[in-house]
Amino acid sequence: MENISGKIISSNKKAYFDYNVFEKYTAGIVLTGTEIKSVRLGAINLKDSFIKIENFEAYLYNCHISPYDFGNRFNHDPKRVRKLLLNKKEILKIINKQKQENYTIIPLNAFLYKGFLKLEIALCKGKKLYDKREALKKKDIKRNLKNY
C-alpha cells in the first residue's frame, strides 16, 4: 500500500532487532471512546504485540493502551483484543504469504492520519541469535567509525 505519513505516536523499536522485515501494510484499528484520547496523549505500547488472522479478520493482541485519566467508568481494558481494518484482498495476500513462507505479523508503528489511528504492520521472520549478534557488531562498527 502507499506510504501514508502522519504523526508517529509509538514505534516498536525492538521489532527491527528481533525480526527481518519483508513486507509492510497500513491498517486502521477499531477503538472505543476513551482509547483514542489515551493514544493522542502517547499512552500506547506496541512492544510485545502481535497480529493474528481469524475468520478472515485481523486482530491485534497484547497492545497496551493505558486507561484515560478522566475516563471514570467508561474506561477500557488496557490489553483487550482490537480488530484491525484491512481490505479483503490484503488479508488474503497476508494469509497466503503467512502459510507459504511461515511469516509472523507484527506492528511496527502507530501513527495518527487525519485524526484516525493507523498501524504500520509487517510480515516478518524471526532472527536467529547469531543474526542479532551480527547486527550488534555492525552497529558498534558504525558507531566507532562515526566517532573518528
N, C-alpha and C positions, 0 to 999 in steps of 0.2 A: 504494500500500500504506500501511497505517497507520504513523504515526511511532513508531519504536522509539527510546527514549532509552537510552543507555549511556555508558560512559566513552570519550570520543573519544581515540584514540591518535595519529592522524595526520590532517591535513587538507590538501587540495590548494588552497592559497590562491590560486594563480595561475589556477585554473580560472574563478573569477568575473570575473577581469580579461580573460582571453582568449576567453571564451565567454559567450553568452547561454544561461542555463539554463532549460529549458522543463518537463521532467517528471522526477521523481525516483522511484527504486525502491531497495529494500533487498535485497541479495543476500548469501548465505553464500559462503564461499570454502574450497576444499579445500587443506589444508596438510599437510606431512609432519611428522614428530616434533619436530624442533628448531625449526621455523619459528615455532610458536605461542609458544615460550619467548622467542625474539627479539622477537616482536611485543609481548609483555607488557612487555618492557623498553623499548619505544618505538622499536625499530630498524627502522622501516618508512618508505619514502619513496614517495609517490604522484605526485611532480612531473611526470614525463613519461609516465605510464602511460595506457593506453587499453584499450578493450574491443572485441573482435571476436566476432561470432557466426558459428560454423562448424558445419554439420550440426545445427542447432537446439540448439547448446550454446554458452554464453558463456565466453570465455577472457579473462583479464587478462594484458596484455603490459607489459613494461618497469617492473614494480613491483619495487623493490629492497627485499628483506628481508635484513638483514645476517646473516652466519653467527653462530650461538650460540657464545659464547666457550668453553663447556665441552662442546661437541658432538663433538669429535675427528673420527673418521672417519664419523660418522653425520650430519655437517652436509650442508646442501643447497646447490644452486647459487643464488646471490643473485638472479639475474634470470630464473629459469625461468618458463615459462608456467604460469599457475594457472587451474584450472577454477572457474567461479562457479556457485553453486546458485540457480537461479531456477525458478519454475513454468513449465510449458509454455505456459500462456496468456499469462504475462508476456513470455516470449521471442517468441511470435508477435506480440504487440502491439508490442514493440520493433522487430521486423523490419519490420512493416508501416509504422510511422511512419518508420523509417530509410529505407526505399525511397521512400515518398511525398514526404517533405519534406527528405531528404538530411541527416539528423542525424548527429552524432558522439556516441559513447557514452564517457563518461569517469567515473572515480571521483572523488567529492568528499571523502568522509570514510571513515576506517577506525575502527571502534569495537568494544568488547567488549560483548556482550549475553549474560548468563547463561553466561559462560565461553567463548563462541564468538566468533570474529572475523566481523564483518559489514562490508560495504561499502555506502555510500550511492552509487549510481550515478545518472547523469543523462543525459538526451537533450539535446544542446546544438548550437548553431550557432556557428561561429567569428565573432568580431567583426572588423570592418574596422579599419584604422589610425585613421580619424577617430573611430570609436566609442570606441576606447581613449583618445584624446586628450580626448574629451568627458568620459569617466569621470574622468580625472585632474583636469580643470578643476573638476568638481563636488566632488571630494574636497578640492581646495585651498580652494574657497569655503566648504565646511562647516568646515574647519579654521580658516580666518580668522574666520568668524562665532563659532566656539566660543571663540576667544581674546579676543574683545571683550565 
